């Protein structure tokens, strides 16, 4: 049974779901990705039966506050606040997409507080060549400014049924019960019956607050066992916004291997038939993959 709680983040109020606090097993914290919310991770939360699991709605998402400030540092500070609020000394961290960036940066910053790290398609798209010097910096600034200017307003949908139809169309492998859970907990209903997704479009600013080089530097500081999980069809997601990635499975695979090699101890698992939203497409296989990793890590630690 899940409980809904709240805690003080870095200057805002955050909401979280959690399993029974009386569970004296190890703690696992699960972070969702961009434009998602904690209850979309329900199959994984439910699957980690031997763990006390906490899954917050990230700032700007779900039932958490939408303060309008979304730097990677703020997201990491929110996670630090969760550790303090829940009196956690050490935990397994699991993050999908944006959540992966958050948990990896937290692990690099506070290595003694993370026992295992799982990144679910959480290292971003295949990297671009680093541009050095002032001209390279200017190009980066131009890209970030363009990204911030491109932030769009949310559009109203006629009703919950329409939101459900859109979600199912975009995620054909998502089962009906999960789709209903995601929609019913992921939209605000207006007086006229129209609905809006419960995420703040301004969250997109996070991508302008750190670079791929910074992410790579963080990976090199992480010494705990790491599991990197990608979907067989993950590239389909990244190339929707990056035309240069169309058909570049070779680049995608090389980049995953390069990033994994930056960690001290990492394994890479590909889940067949899944895309970027692995917890939508193959929730059971995702849970099994993570549990196998955690079980192996425990055995190695006990040996």
C-alpha positions as CSV (number, residue, x, y, z in Angstrom):
1,X,0.0,0.0,0.0
2,X,1.3,3.4,-0.9
3,X,1.2,6.6,1.2
4,X,1.2,10.1,-0.1
5,X,3.4,12.5,1.9
6,X,5.0,15.9,1.5
7,X,8.3,17.4,2.5
8,X,10.2,20.7,2.2
9,X,12.4,20.8,-0.8
10,X,14.9,23.6,-1.8
11,X,12.5,26.5,-1.4
12,X,9.3,24.6,-2.4
13,X,7.0,21.9,-1.2
14,X,7.3,18.5,-2.8
15,X,5.0,15.5,-2.8
16,X,6.0,11.9,-2.7
17,X,4.6,8.4,-2.7
18,X,6.2,5.8,-0.5
19,X,5.7,2.2,0.6
20,X,5.2,1.2,4.3
21,X,7.5,3.2,6.5
22,X,7.5,0.2,8.9
23,X,9.5,-1.8,6.2
24,X,12.9,-2.1,7.8
25,X,14.5,-3.1,4.5
26,X,17.0,-1.0,2.5
27,X,15.7,2.3,1.0
28,X,15.3,2.8,-2.8
29,X,14.5,6.2,-4.2
30,X,12.9,6.3,-7.6
31,X,12.9,9.5,-9.7
32,X,10.7,9.9,-12.8
33,X,11.6,11.8,-15.9
34,X,10.5,15.0,-17.6
35,X,6.7,15.6,-18.0
36,X,5.9,12.5,-15.9
37,X,5.1,11.9,-12.3
38,X,5.8,9.5,-9.5
39,X,2.8,7.2,-9.9
40,X,3.9,6.4,-13.5
41,X,6.6,4.5,-11.8
42,X,4.1,2.4,-9.8
43,X,5.0,-1.0,-11.4
44,X,8.6,-0.5,-10.4
45,X,7.8,0.9,-6.9
46,X,5.5,-2.1,-6.4
47,X,8.1,-4.5,-7.8
48,X,10.8,-3.6,-5.3
49,X,9.0,-5.5,-2.5
50,X,12.0,-6.0,-0.2
51,X,12.8,-2.2,-0.2
52,X,11.3,0.8,1.4
53,X,10.6,2.8,-1.7
54,X,10.1,6.5,-2.0
55,X,9.2,8.2,-5.3
56,X,8.8,12.0,-5.3
57,X,7.0,14.1,-7.8
58,X,9.9,16.3,-9.1
59,X,9.5,20.1,-8.7
60,X,7.3,21.3,-11.5
61,X,5.6,18.0,-11.8
62,X,2.6,16.1,-10.4
63,X,1.4,17.3,-7.0
64,X,4.7,19.1,-6.1
65,X,5.1,22.9,-6.2
66,X,5.9,24.6,-9.5
67,X,8.2,27.4,-8.3
68,X,9.4,28.3,-11.8
69,X,13.1,27.7,-11.1
70,X,14.5,24.4,-12.5
71,X,18.2,24.1,-12.5
72,X,19.9,20.7,-12.1
73,X,21.3,22.0,-8.8
74,X,17.8,22.7,-7.5
75,X,16.7,19.1,-8.4
76,X,19.7,17.7,-6.7
77,X,19.1,19.9,-3.6
78,X,15.5,18.6,-3.5
79,X,16.8,15.1,-3.4
80,X,19.2,16.1,-0.6
81,X,16.2,17.5,1.3
82,X,14.3,14.1,0.8
83,X,17.3,12.3,2.4
84,X,17.1,14.6,5.4
85,X,13.3,14.6,5.7
86,X,13.1,10.8,5.6
87,X,16.2,10.3,7.8
88,X,18.0,8.3,5.1
89,X,21.7,7.5,5.6
90,X,22.1,5.5,2.4
91,X,19.9,4.4,-0.5
92,X,19.7,2.8,-3.9
93,X,19.0,5.6,-6.4
94,X,17.0,4.8,-9.5
95,X,16.3,7.5,-12.1
96,X,14.6,7.6,-15.5
97,X,15.6,10.2,-18.1
98,X,15.8,13.6,-16.3
99,X,15.7,11.6,-13.0
100,X,18.8,9.8,-14.2
101,X,20.7,13.1,-14.5
102,X,19.6,14.0,-11.0
103,X,20.6,10.8,-9.3
104,X,24.0,10.6,-11.1
105,X,24.9,14.1,-10.1
106,X,23.7,13.4,-6.5
107,X,25.8,10.3,-6.4
108,X,28.9,12.1,-7.7
109,X,28.4,14.8,-5.0
110,X,27.5,12.5,-2.1
111,X,29.1,9.1,-2.9
112,X,28.9,7.8,0.7
113,X,25.1,8.1,0.6
114,X,24.4,5.9,-2.4
115,X,24.9,2.2,-2.3
116,X,23.8,1.4,-5.9
117,X,22.8,3.5,-8.9
118,X,20.4,2.6,-11.7
119,X,20.0,4.8,-14.8
120,X,17.0,4.1,-16.9
121,X,17.8,5.7,-20.3
122,X,19.1,8.5,-18.0
123,X,22.3,9.7,-19.7
124,X,20.7,11.8,-22.5
125,X,21.0,11.6,-26.3
126,X,24.2,10.7,-28.1
127,X,26.6,13.5,-27.4
128,X,27.8,16.3,-29.6
129,X,31.4,17.2,-30.2
130,X,32.8,19.5,-27.6
131,X,33.6,23.0,-29.0
132,X,36.5,24.6,-27.1
133,X,37.4,28.2,-26.8
134,X,35.3,31.3,-26.7
135,X,33.6,30.5,-30.0
136,X,32.5,27.2,-28.6
137,X,31.2,28.8,-25.4
138,X,29.2,31.3,-27.6
139,X,27.7,28.4,-29.5
140,X,26.7,26.8,-26.3
141,X,25.1,30.0,-25.0
142,X,23.2,30.5,-28.3
143,X,21.9,27.0,-28.0
144,X,20.8,27.5,-24.4
145,X,19.1,30.8,-25.2
146,X,17.3,29.3,-28.1
147,X,16.2,26.4,-25.8
148,X,14.8,28.9,-23.2
149,X,13.0,30.9,-25.9
150,X,11.4,27.8,-27.3
151,X,9.5,26.9,-24.1
152,X,5.9,26.5,-25.0
153,X,2.7,27.0,-23.1
154,X,0.6,23.9,-22.2
155,X,-2.5,23.4,-24.4
156,X,-5.8,22.4,-22.9
157,X,-7.3,19.1,-23.8
158,X,-11.1,18.6,-24.0
159,X,-11.2,16.1,-21.2
160,X,-9.7,13.1,-19.4
161,X,-10.8,10.8,-22.2
162,X,-8.8,12.8,-24.7
163,X,-5.7,12.9,-22.5
164,X,-6.0,9.1,-22.1
165,X,-6.3,8.7,-25.9
166,X,-3.2,10.8,-26.5
167,X,-1.1,9.0,-24.0
168,X,-2.1,5.6,-25.3
169,X,-1.5,6.7,-28.9
170,X,2.0,7.9,-28.1
171,X,2.8,4.8,-26.0
172,X,1.1,1.9,-27.7
173,X,2.7,-0.7,-25.4
174,X,1.3,0.9,-22.2
175,X,-1.4,-1.2,-20.7
176,X,-4.8,0.4,-20.0
177,X,-4.7,0.2,-16.2
178,X,-1.4,2.0,-16.2
179,X,-2.5,4.6,-18.7
180,X,-5.6,5.4,-16.6
181,X,-3.4,5.7,-13.4
182,X,-1.0,8.0,-15.2
183,X,-3.7,10.3,-16.6
184,X,-6.0,10.4,-13.5
185,X,-3.0,11.4,-11.3
186,X,-1.3,13.5,-13.9
187,X,-3.9,16.1,-15.0
188,X,-5.6,19.1,-13.5
189,X,-9.3,19.4,-14.4
190,X,-10.7,22.8,-15.0
191,X,-14.3,24.0,-14.2
192,X,-15.4,23.5,-17.8
193,X,-14.1,19.9,-17.8
194,X,-11.0,20.6,-19.9
195,X,-7.7,19.3,-18.6
196,X,-4.0,20.2,-18.5
197,X,-1.0,18.0,-17.7
198,X,0.4,18.7,-14.3
199,X,3.8,19.8,-15.4
200,X,5.3,23.2,-15.8
201,X,6.7,23.9,-19.3
202,X,9.4,26.0,-17.8
203,X,11.0,22.8,-16.5
204,X,12.7,22.7,-19.9
205,X,15.2,25.3,-18.6
206,X,17.0,22.5,-16.8
207,X,18.7,21.5,-20.0
208,X,20.4,24.8,-20.2
209,X,21.9,24.5,-16.7
210,X,24.5,21.8,-17.3
211,X,26.5,20.3,-20.2
212,X,27.3,16.8,-21.4
213,X,30.9,17.5,-20.4
214,X,29.8,18.2,-16.8
215,X,27.7,15.0,-16.8
216,X,30.7,13.0,-18.0
217,X,32.9,14.4,-15.3
218,X,30.3,13.4,-12.7
219,X,30.3,9.8,-14.0
220,X,34.0,9.6,-13.4
221,X,33.5,10.4,-9.7
222,X,31.0,7.6,-9.2
223,X,32.5,4.4,-7.6
224,X,29.4,2.4,-6.5
225,X,28.0,-0.3,-8.8
226,X,26.0,1.2,-11.6
227,X,23.4,-0.3,-13.9
228,X,22.6,1.5,-17.2
229,X,19.4,0.3,-18.8
230,X,18.3,1.3,-22.3
231,X,15.6,0.2,-24.6
232,X,16.1,-1.6,-27.9
233,X,14.3,1.3,-29.5
234,X,15.5,4.2,-27.3
235,X,17.0,6.0,-30.3
236,X,13.5,6.6,-31.7
237,X,12.8,9.0,-28.9
238,X,16.0,11.0,-29.2
239,X,15.8,11.5,-33.0
240,X,12.3,13.0,-32.7
241,X,14.0,16.3,-31.7
242,X,17.4,15.7,-33.3
243,X,17.1,15.0,-37.0
244,X,20.9,14.4,-37.2
245,X,20.4,11.2,-35.1
246,X,18.0,9.6,-37.7
247,X,19.3,6.1,-38.4
248,X,22.4,6.5,-36.2
249,X,22.0,3.4,-34.1
250,X,25.8,2.9,-34.4
251,X,26.4,6.3,-32.8
252,X,23.9,5.7,-30.1
253,X,25.5,2.4,-29.2
254,X,29.0,3.8,-29.2
255,X,28.0,6.7,-27.0
256,X,26.3,4.4,-24.4
257,X,29.5,2.3,-24.3
258,X,31.7,5.4,-24.0
259,X,29.6,6.8,-21.1
260,X,29.4,3.5,-19.3
261,X,33.2,3.2,-19.5
262,X,33.5,6.5,-17.5
263,X,32.1,4.8,-14.4
264,X,34.3,2.7,-12.1
265,X,31.9,-0.3,-12.1
266,X,29.0,-0.3,-14.6
267,X,27.0,-2.8,-16.5
268,X,24.7,-2.1,-19.5
269,X,21.5,-3.9,-20.2
270,X,19.3,-3.5,-23.2
271,X,15.6,-4.4,-22.8
272,X,14.1,-5.7,-26.0
273,X,11.0,-4.2,-27.5
274,X,11.2,-1.1,-25.3
275,X,11.8,2.5,-26.2
276,X,12.8,5.5,-24.0
277,X,9.8,5.0,-21.7
278,X,10.9,1.6,-20.6
279,X,8.7,1.7,-17.5
280,X,5.7,2.1,-19.8
281,X,6.8,-0.5,-22.4
282,X,8.3,-3.3,-20.4
283,X,7.6,-2.7,-16.7
284,X,7.9,-6.3,-15.6
285,X,11.2,-6.9,-17.4
286,X,12.5,-3.5,-16.1
287,X,11.7,-4.6,-12.5
288,X,13.3,-8.0,-12.9
289,X,16.4,-6.4,-14.5
290,X,16.9,-4.1,-11.6
291,X,16.1,-6.7,-8.9
292,X,18.7,-9.0,-10.6
293,X,21.3,-6.2,-10.4
294,X,20.5,-5.4,-6.8
295,X,20.6,-9.1,-5.8
296,X,23.9,-9.6,-7.5
297,X,25.3,-6.5,-5.9
298,X,24.1,-7.7,-2.5
299,X,25.7,-11.1,-3.0
300,X,29.0,-9.5,-4.1
301,X,28.9,-7.2,-1.0
302,X,28.4,-10.1,1.3
303,X,31.1,-12.3,-0.2
